[in-house]
């Protein structure tokens, strides 16, 4: 009886391991970010942009959430370039080079393609949790 139980467990484990291997080998894991995107990410961290701004709803609350600002039809890269390059009364001029501004915009474009900042109301359960599909 014990031998049958262990044999069955071994067969089930082997079958499960085989299924995991077969189904996970075709998973697309995406491309790593380019060097310019990584440079923009480093700038984002080193200039403490997250202190005032948010990505994916996480971060500071003084400035706007920048997750989908690149694809926003009322904003876009040109609009953002001016704010990043010259600052405003609330956002300091960080004296960034054109290369740095381009890298930051590449990083924000990469972030923009990866998700949305707001969850659609239809995906919010009455308890306040998100319904993920």
MODELLER restraints for C-alpha pairs under 7 A, 6 or more apart:
rsr = mdl.restraints
at = mdl.atoms
rsr.add(forms.Gaussian(group=physical.xy_distance, feature=features.Distance(at['CA:36:A'], at['CA:103:A']), mean=5.23, stdev=0.5))
rsr.add(forms.Gaussian(group=physical.xy_distance, feature=features.Distance(at['CA:36:A'], at['CA:106:A']), mean=6.83, stdev=0.5))
rsr.add(forms.Gaussian(group=physical.xy_distance, feature=features.Distance(at['CA:37:A'], at['CA:103:A']), mean=5.92, stdev=0.5))
rsr.add(forms.Gaussian(group=physical.xy_distance, feature=features.Distance(at['CA:37:A'], at['CA:106:A']), mean=5.41, stdev=0.5))
rsr.add(forms.Gaussian(group=physical.xy_distance, feature=features.Distance(at['CA:37:A'], at['CA:107:A']), mean=4.46, stdev=0.5))
rsr.add(forms.Gaussian(group=physical.xy_distance, feature=features.Distance(at['CA:39:A'], at['CA:103:A']), mean=6.06, stdev=0.5))
rsr.add(forms.Gaussian(group=physical.xy_distance, feature=features.Distance(at['CA:40:A'], at['CA:100:A']), mean=6.97, stdev=0.5))
rsr.add(forms.Gaussian(group=physical.xy_distance, feature=features.Distance(at['CA:40:A'], at['CA:103:A']), mean=4.42, stdev=0.5))
rsr.add(forms.Gaussian(group=physical.xy_distance, feature=features.Distance(at['CA:40:A'], at['CA:104:A']), mean=4.06, stdev=0.5))
rsr.add(forms.Gaussian(group=physical.xy_distance, feature=features.Distance(at['CA:40:A'], at['CA:106:A']), mean=6.76, stdev=0.5))
rsr.add(forms.Gaussian(group=physical.xy_distance, feature=features.Distance(at['CA:40:A'], at['CA:107:A']), mean=5.06, stdev=0.5))
rsr.add(forms.Gaussian(group=physical.xy_distance, feature=features.Distance(at['CA:41:A'], at['CA:104:A']), mean=6.95, stdev=0.5))
rsr.add(forms.Gaussian(group=physical.xy_distance, feature=features.Distance(at['CA:41:A'], at['CA:107:A']), mean=5.93, stdev=0.5))
rsr.add(forms.Gaussian(group=physical.xy_distance, feature=features.Distance(at['CA:43:A'], at['CA:104:A']), mean=6.91, stdev=0.5))
rsr.add(forms.Gaussian(group=physical.xy_distance, feature=features.Distance(at['CA:50:A'], at['CA:59:A']), mean=5.18, stdev=0.5))
rsr.add(forms.Gaussian(group=physical.xy_distance, feature=features.Distance(at['CA:50:A'], at['CA:60:A']), mean=5.92, stdev=0.5))
rsr.add(forms.Gaussian(group=physical.xy_distance, feature=features.Distance(at['CA:51:A'], at['CA:59:A']), mean=6.15, stdev=0.5))
rsr.add(forms.Gaussian(group=physical.xy_distance, feature=features.Distance(at['CA:51:A'], at['CA:60:A']), mean=4.76, stdev=0.5))
rsr.add(forms.Gaussian(group=physical.xy_distance, feature=features.Distance(at['CA:52:A'], at['CA:59:A']), mean=6.81, stdev=0.5))
rsr.add(forms.Gaussian(group=physical.xy_distance, feature=features.Distance(at['CA:52:A'], at['CA:60:A']), mean=4.09, stdev=0.5))
rsr.add(forms.Gaussian(group=physical.xy_distance, feature=features.Distance(at['CA:52:A'], at['CA:61:A']), mean=5.60, stdev=0.5))
rsr.add(forms.Gaussian(group=physical.xy_distance, feature=features.Distance(at['CA:52:A'], at['CA:62:A']), mean=4.88, stdev=0.5))
rsr.add(forms.Gaussian(group=physical.xy_distance, feature=features.Distance(at['CA:52:A'], at['CA:63:A']), mean=5.11, stdev=0.5))
rsr.add(forms.Gaussian(group=physical.xy_distance, feature=features.Distance(at['CA:53:A'], at['CA:59:A']), mean=5.79, stdev=0.5))
rsr.add(forms.Gaussian(group=physical.xy_distance, feature=features.Distance(at['CA:53:A'], at['CA:60:A']), mean=4.92, stdev=0.5))
rsr.add(forms.Gaussian(group=physical.xy_distance, feature=features.Distance(at['CA:53:A'], at['CA:61:A']), mean=6.17, stdev=0.5))
rsr.add(forms.Gaussian(group=physical.xy_distance, feature=features.Distance(at['CA:53:A'], at['CA:62:A']), mean=6.66, stdev=0.5))
rsr.add(forms.Gaussian(group=physical.xy_distance, feature=features.Distance(at['CA:53:A'], at['CA:63:A']), mean=4.83, stdev=0.5))
rsr.add(forms.Gaussian(group=physical.xy_distance, feature=features.Distance(at['CA:53:A'], at['CA:64:A']), mean=5.63, stdev=0.5))
rsr.add(forms.Gaussian(group=physical.xy_distance, feature=features.Distance(at['CA:53:A'], at['CA:65:A']), mean=5.59, stdev=0.5))
rsr.add(forms.Gaussian(group=physical.xy_distance, feature=features.Distance(at['CA:53:A'], at['CA:66:A']), mean=6.78, stdev=0.5))
rsr.add(forms.Gaussian(group=physical.xy_distance, feature=features.Distance(at['CA:54:A'], at['CA:60:A']), mean=5.68, stdev=0.5))
rsr.add(forms.Gaussian(group=physical.xy_distance, feature=features.Distance(at['CA:54:A'], at['CA:64:A']), mean=6.69, stdev=0.5))
rsr.add(forms.Gaussian(group=physical.xy_distance, feature=features.Distance(at['CA:54:A'], at['CA:65:A']), mean=4.38, stdev=0.5))
rsr.add(forms.Gaussian(group=physical.xy_distance, feature=features.Distance(at['CA:54:A'], at['CA:66:A']), mean=6.09, stdev=0.5))
rsr.add(forms.Gaussian(group=physical.xy_distance, feature=features.Distance(at['CA:55:A'], at['CA:65:A']), mean=5.81, stdev=0.5))
rsr.add(forms.Gaussian(group=physical.xy_distance, feature=features.Distance(at['CA:55:A'], at['CA:66:A']), mean=5.77, stdev=0.5))
rsr.add(forms.Gaussian(group=physical.xy_distance, feature=features.Distance(at['CA:55:A'], at['CA:67:A']), mean=4.90, stdev=0.5))
rsr.add(forms.Gaussian(group=physical.xy_distance, feature=features.Distance(at['CA:56:A'], at['CA:67:A']), mean=5.71, stdev=0.5))
rsr.add(forms.Gaussian(group=physical.xy_distance, feature=features.Distance(at['CA:56:A'], at['CA:116:A']), mean=6.81, stdev=0.5))
rsr.add(forms.Gaussian(group=physical.xy_distance, feature=features.Distance(at['CA:56:A'], at['CA:117:A']), mean=4.59, stdev=0.5))
rsr.add(forms.Gaussian(group=physical.xy_distance, feature=features.Distance(at['CA:57:A'], at['CA:65:A']), mean=6.46, stdev=0.5))
rsr.add(forms.Gaussian(group=physical.xy_distance, feature=features.Distance(at['CA:57:A'], at['CA:117:A']), mean=5.86, stdev=0.5))
rsr.add(forms.Gaussian(group=physical.xy_distance, feature=features.Distance(at['CA:67:A'], at['CA:108:A']), mean=6.97, stdev=0.5))
rsr.add(forms.Gaussian(group=physical.xy_distance, feature=features.Distance(at['CA:67:A'], at['CA:111:A']), mean=6.06, stdev=0.5))
rsr.add(forms.Gaussian(group=physical.xy_distance, feature=features.Distance(at['CA:67:A'], at['CA:112:A']), mean=5.31, stdev=0.5))
rsr.add(forms.Gaussian(group=physical.xy_distance, feature=features.Distance(at['CA:67:A'], at['CA:116:A']), mean=6.73, stdev=0.5))
rsr.add(forms.Gaussian(group=physical.xy_distance, feature=features.Distance(at['CA:67:A'], at['CA:117:A']), mean=5.74, stdev=0.5))
rsr.add(forms.Gaussian(group=physical.xy_distance, feature=features.Distance(at['CA:68:A'], at['CA:112:A']), mean=4.75, stdev=0.5))
rsr.add(forms.Gaussian(group=physical.xy_distance, feature=features.Distance(at['CA:68:A'], at['CA:116:A']), mean=6.43, stdev=0.5))
rsr.add(forms.Gaussian(group=physical.xy_distance, feature=features.Distance(at['CA:68:A'], at['CA:117:A']), mean=6.63, stdev=0.5))
rsr.add(forms.Gaussian(group=physical.xy_distance, feature=features.Distance(at['CA:69:A'], at['CA:75:A']), mean=6.38, stdev=0.5))
rsr.add(forms.Gaussian(group=physical.xy_distance, feature=features.Distance(at['CA:69:A'], at['CA:76:A']), mean=6.15, stdev=0.5))
rsr.add(forms.Gaussian(group=physical.xy_distance, feature=features.Distance(at['CA:70:A'], at['CA:76:A']), mean=4.37, stdev=0.5))
rsr.add(forms.Gaussian(group=physical.xy_distance, feature=features.Distance(at['CA:70:A'], at['CA:77:A']), mean=5.46, stdev=0.5))
rsr.add(forms.Gaussian(group=physical.xy_distance, feature=features.Distance(at['CA:70:A'], at['CA:108:A']), mean=6.96, stdev=0.5))
rsr.add(forms.Gaussian(group=physical.xy_distance, feature=features.Distance(at['CA:70:A'], at['CA:109:A']), mean=5.94, stdev=0.5))
rsr.add(forms.Gaussian(group=physical.xy_distance, feature=features.Distance(at['CA:70:A'], at['CA:112:A']), mean=6.45, stdev=0.5))
rsr.add(forms.Gaussian(group=physical.xy_distance, feature=features.Distance(at['CA:71:A'], at['CA:112:A']), mean=6.94, stdev=0.5))
rsr.add(forms.Gaussian(group=physical.xy_distance, feature=features.Distance(at['CA:77:A'], at['CA:105:A']), mean=6.89, stdev=0.5))
rsr.add(forms.Gaussian(group=physical.xy_distance, feature=features.Distance(at['CA:81:A'], at['CA:101:A']), mean=6.80, stdev=0.5))
rsr.add(forms.Gaussian(group=physical.xy_distance, feature=features.Distance(at['CA:84:A'], at['CA:101:A']), mean=6.72, stdev=0.5))
rsr.add(forms.Gaussian(group=physical.xy_distance, feature=features.Distance(at['CA:85:A'], at['CA:93:A']), mean=6.76, stdev=0.5))
rsr.add(forms.Gaussian(group=physical.xy_distance, feature=features.Distance(at['CA:85:A'], at['CA:96:A']), mean=6.33, stdev=0.5))
rsr.add(forms.Gaussian(group=physical.xy_distance, feature=features.Distance(at['CA:85:A'], at['CA:101:A']), mean=6.56, stdev=0.5))
rsr.add(forms.Gaussian(group=physical.xy_distance, feature=features.Distance(at['CA:86:A'], at['CA:93:A']), mean=5.13, stdev=0.5))
rsr.add(forms.Gaussian(group=physical.xy_distance, feature=features.Distance(at['CA:87:A'], at['CA:93:A']), mean=4.35, stdev=0.5))
rsr.add(forms.Gaussian(group=physical.xy_distance, feature=features.Distance(at['CA:123:A'], at['CA:130:A']), mean=5.78, stdev=0.5))
rsr.add(forms.Gaussian(group=physical.xy_distance, feature=features.Distance(at['CA:123:A'], at['CA:131:A']), mean=4.98, stdev=0.5))
rsr.add(forms.Gaussian(group=physical.xy_distance, feature=features.Distance(at['CA:124:A'], at['CA:130:A']), mean=4.66, stdev=0.5))
rsr.add(forms.Gaussian(group=physical.xy_distance, feature=features.Distance(at['CA:124:A'], at['CA:131:A']), mean=5.91, stdev=0.5))
rsr.add(forms.Gaussian(group=physical.xy_distance, feature=features.Distance(at['CA:125:A'], at['CA:131:A']), mean=6.31, stdev=0.5))
